Amino acid sequence: MPRVKSQTCPLARSNPASHPYDECMPTTISSEPEVTSPPQDSFEQIKDLESQYVLQTYARYPLALHRGKGCYVYDLEGNRYLDLITGIGVNSLGYAHPRITKVILRQAGLLLHTSNLYYHEYQGRLAERLAKISGLQRSFFCNSGAESMEGALKMVRAHGNAVGAGKKGSIVAVENSFHGRTLGALSITGQPKYRKDFEPLLPGARFVPRNDVQALEAAVDESTAGIVLEIVQGEGGVYPLSESFIRKARELADRHNALLVFDEIQCGVGRPGTHFAYQLLDPVVLPDILIAAKPMACGIPMGVIVANDKAAAVIKPGMHGSTYGGGPLACRVALEFFDILDELLPSINTVGSYFRMKLTELMRQHPFIKEVRGHGLMIGVELKFPGKQLVLDGMKEGLLFNCTHDTVLRFLPPYILTEPDVDRAIAALAKIFKNAKPPEA
Ligand SMILES: Cc1ncc(COP(=O)(O)O)c(C=O)c1O
């Protein structure tokens, strides 16, 4: 629909003077980033400084990255790696994508942040785009996956309070799921190892085994305010939920007036070869609330809650908010990302299928590989033994991927991956698997 410039802001001056800082606006923007500046520090210096001053929460791999281009990323010495993990599914268009680089530079010269005290031109447009592609109606923007889960949980709680007279506070979630590190998100994360040090968490969480339709039916009742599903469990080892389980969750949420929440932070936003993983089902099962984050703004932090009218109605002015959420930079980049994604969806499907087919061929040659699974460009390779050493071997071969749930090699490559890139990855993986030493050998 063409945008008409008929409305002016009620506060607009009739003859705005040119602003003294107008001359700071960039007039020409090169689409090529400055990549020539060499790293200032050595790997040892970086590591030593972090070990002294950074909270010791991450077990990092022995690699410091300096720059990237396309599907490749380079370390401090200029060694090149084919990136099949993309900062855990975030660098969806790879590195230094010319269109993304251009809009970031342009927007940085115009307006980075407004807060939500004021309007800017991109938040509504992005919400409109999300409504069109999701089938839901309204968006709330925040800055990370966990934050979007927190907002969704507040909506579930508010819904329960509004319709349940204090007796509708329970949330049904799935064992082996992962929903983030904040207290609310941890409360419904179905892996005790993440929760144990922080208890007591939110009361009322009930966990059911993945794809156990009977257990789900037994867990949901009139006290249930929400059901939360991670359509493909990512951190839990790339396990898609079954269609019958998802459909039963929708049916039970309707029967007991609970809100159905889909967490598509890792598995959604183009990665499955559709805009969202629930769209792989035919007919589609719509949630009441969808949360997404990682790939949406190509590395600029952004999370979103997309709600249907019923769920959106529980949030009244002042009940939720974010200082940074939905800022002009992140929204502008996400709009550009969604434009590009439309062109990429077919190849996410074909390249993803090709990658899984090639991995399945490798599986036939190596009995220590139990299964290859996933959708689109979210792929897990389950081993019969812990996979960390293979990740390190991959780095030596110029390949980045990781291992989750101890035994599952996880691939979340950029959406611009091509079949020749897959061939390169498969050649390196063939070598890694050939030299792998299963513990029992
Ligand atoms: C399914 C899922 N939900 C929530 C989160 C939390 O997102 P963030 O790390 O951006 O807070 C993650 C992160 O990996 C995730 O995979």
The ligand as an ORCA input file, in Angstrom:
! r2SCAN-3c Opt
* xyz 0 1
  C      14.239    -20.825     22.454
  C      14.954    -19.742     23.192
  N      14.263    -18.935     24.009
  C      14.862    -17.934     24.681
  C      16.204    -17.694     24.552
  C      16.848    -16.545     25.290
  O      17.256    -15.562     24.388
  P      18.357    -14.465     24.815
  O      19.649    -15.188     25.006
  O      18.363    -13.488     23.668
  O      17.859    -13.847     26.079
  C      16.971    -18.499     23.715
  C      18.423    -18.297     23.575
  O      19.152    -19.099     23.071
  C      16.324    -19.550     23.013
  O      17.011    -20.366     22.201
*
